[in-house]
Each structure stands twice: as C-alpha cells, then as structure tokens.
Amino acid sequence: MTDVPSESIDRRSLETRAADLLRRQIVSGGLAAGERLIEVALAERHGLSRGTIRAALRRLVEEGLVCHVPYTGYQVIDFSEHDLWELYTLRGALERLGSRLAASRIDAAGIRELRAAFDALCEAARSQDHDRADQLDRSLHVLIIRLSGHERLLQHYLRVANQFRVYIALSNRQVNARQICDSHRELVDSICAGEAERAERLAEANILPPEQILRAERDGAGRVGSKG
C-alpha cells in the first residue's frame, strides 16, 4: 500500500490517526481484551500500510493498551484482577491529590472551564453516546488534574491516562445518563466551591472499585452501573 506521504510530519500525523482509531476501538470494546492484532488484517481493514499499523501498535504498547507477545505478535491488553487493583489505587491517589489542589486554587476561569466540561459530559451521556461520554469523562478528570497547577502530577497522570480511560469505559458501560452525571456533579461542585477536603473525599468515592467491575463481568452483564 502507498499511504506513506513524502513529508515526515504527514507520516507522523497518519500514524497518530491510526493509533487514535485503534485506541478508540480498544476502549469501546470493538477490539476485545486479549484479542490478537494481526498487522495484515488491520492494514487491509483500514486501508493503511503495515508500517503505519505497526507504528500505531508500538505507540499503544507504550501506553499499556497493547502488549507484544514473542512469536505471537500484538494483542489487546487483558487487564487482570491485579491490574484493575493497581489502576484503581493509583487513580485514587492521583485524583485525590489533584482534586484537593484544584479546589484550593481554582479561579473564575477555571470554574467556567470545569462547568463546561461537566456539561459536555452530561450532554453526551444523555444522548447515549457512550464512546464520547467515556472520552469526556476521562478529559474531565485530566482537566481537574491540570487545574491543580501541579505539572509533575499532570505528567504522571497523563502517562497512564489511556489505561484509566479503559477503566472508565468498563465502569460506564451502558449506564444511564443520570448515573454518569450525578456521580460527577458533587465532585465538580465541591471543587468550584473551593472545598478541598470534601473534593478529595469525593474524588475517591467517584471511582468504582474493581471488585464491582469484575462481578459484573463474571455475571455476564458486560455493563456496570458506575461512577466513572
């Protein structure tokens, strides 16, 4: 195939778009946990070269969404019970700190930005656009970390943000709009009100524990009533 342009900046852009496409499919469940990712098949399906697909897969390996198995190739990460526990505890620690700091220093511009992000999340949830709701859910939490003013905290959060997005998607899958909105409303309100200690508590309470996700998967529901 001849999808590689002559300019390197265009090539990088194409690889980025390919990674975005595969990432969305992983987060939404279109590519199932543990599914083998065959370069030739993906290239043909999406009209791209194997080189572009390979570069995209390598990027997703770095993000922790794909793993490379010797003599087998690439496959979608299949989070174990321990993996989910690690994501839950790490996310809780980072978001507690971020929410407390954000509440302690938020200004009028930050309040407007946070309210707008929350409204966008609720709009996506009400329209039953679950892929967009998952993305906006993750973006809302990244915004809270950014509003903390703690650059090193933000850098560490972004390193695992896409894995957190998978956790959010597992939590939010097919819940109704009211559940998604209500679970974030108190947190957003507390940060906007400058209630640092309350925001810290709500940040942890907002994350669905891994045992509830696992119980829903074992029951075959595949969808859980979550907080995200």
N, C-alpha and C positions, 0 to 999 in steps of 0.2 A: 504494500500500500504506500501511497505517497502523501501522507498527511503532515510531513515534517517541513515547515517553511524554511527558507534560507536564513532568515533573521533569528538569532538565538533568543531574543526577547519574545518573539512569537512562539517559538518552540516551548519555552518555559510556560507561556500562557496556556498553550494547548495541554501540556502535562498537568497544569494546575486544574484546568477544567475537567480533565479525565479523572483526576483524584477526587474532585468535588462530586462528580457523578457517582463514582463507586462508593464514596463515603456516604452519600445520601441513601444509596441502596442498602448499605450495611445497617445504618441507623434505623431505617424504616422496616427492616426485616426482609426486603426484597432479595438480599443475599443473606442466607441463613447462617447462624452461628455454626462454625465448623465446616461450612461448605468449601469445597475445593475451588480455587480460582484458576482457570486454565487460560493462559495468555491468548492462545489462538482463538478460542471461543469468544472471549471478551472482545478481542480486536474485531472479529467479524461481526459480532452483535452490534457494536457501537461505531463501526466504520472507521476504526483507528488502526495505526500500525502496532505491531507487537512491542516495538521500542517505547512507544508512548504509554501503552498499558503497563509495561514493565516498570517504567519510571514512576507511574502513578502508584503501583503496588508497593514499590520501595518506600514511597512517601508515607503510605498508610501503615507500613511496618514500623516506621519511625514514630508514628502517632499511637501505636499499640492497638490498631484496629484489625490488622492483618499479621499473620505470622508466616515465616518461611520454614517449611519442613524439609530437611535434607532428603534428597532422592524422590521427593513427592511434589514439591513446588509450594505455591502460596495457598493459604486458606484463611477464611474469616476466623477471627479470634472467637473462641468459645469460652466465655467467662465462667470460671469455676466458682464454687461457693466461697473459696478463699479470695478469689479476685474481687467478687462483689463486696466482700467484707472490707478489703483494702480500699476500694473506691468509696465505700460508704464512710469509713472512718477518716480517710484523707479529705474527702469533700467536706465532711462536717467540720474538721479542724480549720480548713482554709476559709470556708464560708462563715463560720462563727467569727473569726478574726476580721474578715472583710466587712461583714455586716456591722459589727461594733464600731470599727473605724469609720465606715461610711456614715453611720448615724451621728458620730461625734463631730464630723467636719462638713456635712452636706450644706450646700448653699442653695439659693433660689434657682439657679440654673440647673443644678444637679437634681433638685426636686422635679422640675419640669421634665427633664430627660428621663428620670426614673418613672414618673407617672405615664409618660408617653410610651415607654417600653412595656409597662404593665398593661396599658390599654390595648396595645397591639397584640400582646399575648392573648388577652381575653377575646379580642375580635377573631383571631384565628381559631381559638377553641370553640367559640360559639358557632362558627361556620363549619365545624367538624373537619378542619384542615389539620390533621394530626401531624403530618410531616412539618408543616410550617410552625405549628404550636410547639413541637419539640425543639425546633431551631430557635424560636423566640424565647422559649423557656431558658435554654442554655445561654442565649445572649443577655437575658435579664440578669442572670447570676454573674456573668462576666462584667456587666456594667456595674453591678454592686461592688465587685472587687476593684474595678477601676476607680470608682468613686471613693474608695478608701484612701487613695493617694499614696498607696504603698506599692512602688514599682516592682520591687523584688517579689512581693506576694503575687502581683499580677503575672509576672513572668513564670513563676512556678505553677500557677493555676492554668495558664494557657498551655503548658506542656502536656497536661492531661485533660484538657477541656473537651476534646473529642471523645475520650473514653467516658467522661462524665455525661456527655450527650447521649451515649448509648444507654447509660444507667437511667437517665431521664426518660428516654424513649421506652425502656422497659417498664418504667413506673407509670408513665402517662398513657400507655396504650389503651385506646378506646374508653377513656373516662369521659364523663360529661363535662360540659363547659363550666358548670358551677363548681365542680370539684377542683378543676385546674385554677380557676380564678380565685376562689375562696382561700385556697391553700397559700397563695402568694399575697393576698390583699393585706393581711395583718403585718406581714414582714415589710412590705413596701410602706405601709402607713407608719410603722414604728421607726423606720429609717428616716422618712420625711419629717417625722416629729422630733427627731434627734434623741430618741430613747435608746441609747446604746446597749444597755444591759438587756432590755426586752428584745431588741433586734438580734442580739447574739443568741438568746434562747430560741427565738422563732426560727432562726436560720437552721439550727439543728433539727428542730421539730418538723421543718418543712421537707426533710429528706426521708423518703420511705425506706425503712430498714430492709436489708437484703433477704431476711427470712420470709418477709411477706411477698417479695418478688418470686422467690423460689417456691413458695407454697402455691402461688397462682400458676406457675409453670408446671408443677407436679400435678395439679388438679386438671391440667389440660385447658385452662381458661385462655392462656396466652395473653390475657389482658388483665390489668390490675387497677383497682381504684386507688389512685396515687396522689401524692402531693407534688412530686417532681422536684 
